[in-house]
Amino acid sequence: MRGTSSIDFSRAGIPATSPKSGAGVIVRIVCLLMGFALVSAAFGLWLVPGVGNSADFALIKMGVSLFMLICGMCCLVFGKGGTL
């Protein structure tokens, strides 16, 4: 039975916002700015002198900076026009 498939694979990978629409451009600019801010904050967190040098505090700092780094990279990928 040829031609009976109802699955349309041609729409896979379409970005959530059209790069040509005005709202899409604004969303991408905001994502790029937020991504840059999150990635910068993830690295800047280690440059600021800490309250103490305990292992517990370092583990919390590592978790927060890793979370900000991952979220920032996702924002940068989406802002450059990729799909998530």
Short mmCIF file of the C-alpha atoms (twelve columns), coordinates in Angstrom:
data_MODEL
# 
_entry.id   MODEL 
# 
loop_
_atom_site.group_PDB 
_atom_site.id 
_atom_site.type_symbol 
_atom_site.label_atom_id 
_atom_site.label_alt_id 
_atom_site.label_comp_id 
_atom_site.label_asym_id 
_atom_site.label_seq_id 
_atom_site.Cartn_x 
_atom_site.Cartn_y 
_atom_site.Cartn_z 
_atom_site.pdbx_PDB_model_num 
ATOM 1  C CA . MET A 1  0.000  0.000  0.000  1 
ATOM 2  C CA . ARG A 2  1.879  2.931  -1.305 1 
ATOM 3  C CA . GLY A 3  1.209  6.551  -0.211 1 
ATOM 4  C CA . THR A 4  -0.947 5.833  2.843  1 
ATOM 5  C CA . SER A 5  1.363  7.390  5.431  1 
ATOM 6  C CA . SER A 6  -0.266 10.306 7.263  1 
ATOM 7  C CA . ILE A 7  2.899  11.493 9.009  1 
ATOM 8  C CA . ASP A 8  4.294  14.758 7.662  1 
ATOM 9  C CA . PHE A 9  8.037  14.899 8.253  1 
ATOM 10 C CA . SER A 10 8.556  18.117 6.292  1 
ATOM 11 C CA . ARG A 11 7.677  20.331 9.296  1 
ATOM 12 C CA . ALA A 12 10.359 18.924 11.598 1 
ATOM 13 C CA . GLY A 13 12.869 21.472 12.862 1 
ATOM 14 C CA . ILE A 14 10.798 24.597 12.264 1 
ATOM 15 C CA . PRO A 15 11.803 27.298 14.774 1 
ATOM 16 C CA . ALA A 16 9.221  28.543 17.263 1 
ATOM 17 C CA . THR A 17 9.312  32.097 15.925 1 
ATOM 18 C CA . SER A 18 9.713  33.278 12.392 1 
ATOM 19 C CA . PRO A 19 12.912 35.319 11.951 1 
ATOM 20 C CA . LYS A 20 11.073 37.692 9.601  1 
ATOM 21 C CA . SER A 21 8.291  38.723 11.993 1 
ATOM 22 C CA . GLY A 22 8.777  41.722 14.284 1 
ATOM 23 C CA . ALA A 23 7.971  39.763 17.433 1 
ATOM 24 C CA . GLY A 24 10.380 37.012 16.417 1 
ATOM 25 C CA . VAL A 25 13.249 39.458 16.117 1 
ATOM 26 C CA . ILE A 26 12.501 40.959 19.539 1 
ATOM 27 C CA . VAL A 27 12.307 37.500 21.133 1 
ATOM 28 C CA . ARG A 28 15.634 36.528 19.585 1 
ATOM 29 C CA . ILE A 29 17.328 39.733 20.769 1 
ATOM 30 C CA . VAL A 30 16.005 39.224 24.301 1 
ATOM 31 C CA . CYS A 31 17.182 35.596 24.246 1 
ATOM 32 C CA . LEU A 32 20.640 36.637 23.083 1 
ATOM 33 C CA . LEU A 33 20.896 39.278 25.814 1 
ATOM 34 C CA . MET A 34 19.656 36.919 28.524 1 
ATOM 35 C CA . GLY A 35 21.956 34.158 27.292 1 
ATOM 36 C CA . PHE A 36 24.975 36.443 27.355 1 
ATOM 37 C CA . ALA A 37 24.035 37.697 30.837 1 
ATOM 38 C CA . LEU A 38 23.564 34.171 32.223 1 
ATOM 39 C CA . VAL A 39 26.826 32.851 30.769 1 
ATOM 40 C CA . SER A 40 28.709 35.909 32.043 1 
ATOM 41 C CA . ALA A 41 27.139 35.540 35.491 1 
ATOM 42 C CA . ALA A 42 28.051 31.850 35.602 1 
ATOM 43 C CA . PHE A 43 31.722 32.705 35.160 1 
ATOM 44 C CA . GLY A 44 31.551 35.920 37.191 1 
ATOM 45 C CA . LEU A 45 30.199 34.029 40.183 1 
ATOM 46 C CA . TRP A 46 33.644 32.496 40.651 1 
ATOM 47 C CA . LEU A 47 35.457 35.848 40.375 1 
ATOM 48 C CA . VAL A 48 33.580 37.510 43.246 1 
ATOM 49 C CA . PRO A 49 35.158 36.890 46.637 1 
ATOM 50 C CA . GLY A 50 33.031 34.400 48.540 1 
ATOM 51 C CA . VAL A 51 31.718 34.420 52.077 1 
ATOM 52 C CA . GLY A 52 33.755 31.409 53.018 1 
ATOM 53 C CA . ASN A 53 35.820 28.656 51.532 1 
ATOM 54 C CA . SER A 54 33.739 25.749 52.783 1 
ATOM 55 C CA . ALA A 55 33.097 22.726 50.602 1 
ATOM 56 C CA . ASP A 56 29.330 23.077 51.004 1 
ATOM 57 C CA . PHE A 57 29.359 26.618 49.671 1 
ATOM 58 C CA . ALA A 58 31.598 25.635 46.746 1 
ATOM 59 C CA . LEU A 59 29.209 22.819 45.813 1 
ATOM 60 C CA . ILE A 60 26.237 25.192 45.854 1 
ATOM 61 C CA . LYS A 61 28.180 27.712 43.752 1 
ATOM 62 C CA . MET A 62 29.070 24.996 41.268 1 
ATOM 63 C CA . GLY A 63 25.446 23.890 40.960 1 
ATOM 64 C CA . VAL A 64 24.150 27.430 40.474 1 
ATOM 65 C CA . SER A 65 26.833 28.310 37.941 1 
ATOM 66 C CA . LEU A 66 26.244 25.095 35.981 1 
ATOM 67 C CA . PHE A 67 22.503 25.785 35.897 1 
ATOM 68 C CA . MET A 68 23.096 29.367 34.699 1 
ATOM 69 C CA . LEU A 69 25.594 28.170 32.086 1 
ATOM 70 C CA . ILE A 70 23.184 25.582 30.644 1 
ATOM 71 C CA . CYS A 71 20.254 28.023 30.599 1 
ATOM 72 C CA . GLY A 72 22.432 30.718 29.042 1 
ATOM 73 C CA . MET A 73 23.676 28.414 26.306 1 
ATOM 74 C CA . CYS A 74 20.092 27.354 25.515 1 
ATOM 75 C CA . CYS A 75 19.096 31.015 25.224 1 
ATOM 76 C CA . LEU A 76 22.051 31.723 22.943 1 
ATOM 77 C CA . VAL A 77 21.234 28.780 20.664 1 
ATOM 78 C CA . PHE A 78 17.592 29.805 20.437 1 
ATOM 79 C CA . GLY A 79 18.523 33.449 19.891 1 
ATOM 80 C CA . LYS A 80 20.845 32.592 17.003 1 
ATOM 81 C CA . GLY A 81 17.974 30.884 15.191 1 
ATOM 82 C CA . GLY A 82 18.371 27.256 16.190 1 
ATOM 83 C CA . THR A 83 15.646 25.009 17.493 1 
ATOM 84 C CA . LEU A 84 15.585 23.577 20.997 1 
# 
